[in-house]
């Protein structure tokens, strides 16, 4: 997670129930800011036996980040990089090695 980006997201959260990034129909729910207003919406989804987190977007006021906003804090967009395949795992390990070489991470 990118702490500076997260602080920015908290700063722009006023007036929104959820601040998140969406790329087309791909919603990134983990690196997001949720207000307390989301609790009722999440409870409603659970009661309907609908466990797809993307459904919350229809129930709450959402502020989506733009690529430009993300790039100010995370030019490589690593905050929203997912590891779901062997190829993505390989890329993630390469990224870690690069960052370790630069002394950015241990």
NORCOR-V534112 format. One record per backbone hydrogen bond with DSSP energy under -0.5 kcal/mol. NH is the residue of the N-H (numbers start at 1). CO is the residue of the C=O. Records with the same first field share a line. If there is no record, write none. Layout:
NH=CO ; CO
//
This chain:
3=1
6=2
7=3
8=4
9=5
10=6
11=7
12=8
13=10
16=13
17=61
18=61
19=33
20=63
21=28
22=65
23=26
24=22
26=23
27=25
28=21
29=27
32=30
33=19
35=17
38=35
39=36
41=37
42=38
43=39
44=40
45=41
46=42
47=43
48=44
49=46
50=45
51=49
53=51
55=52
56=53
57=54
58=55
59=56
60=56
62=60
63=18
64=62
65=20
70=66
71=67
72=68
73=69 ; 70
74=70
77=74
80=77
81=78
84=82
89=85
90=86
91=87
92=88
93=89
94=90
95=91
96=92
97=93
98=94
99=95
100=96
101=97
102=98
103=100
104=99
105=99
//
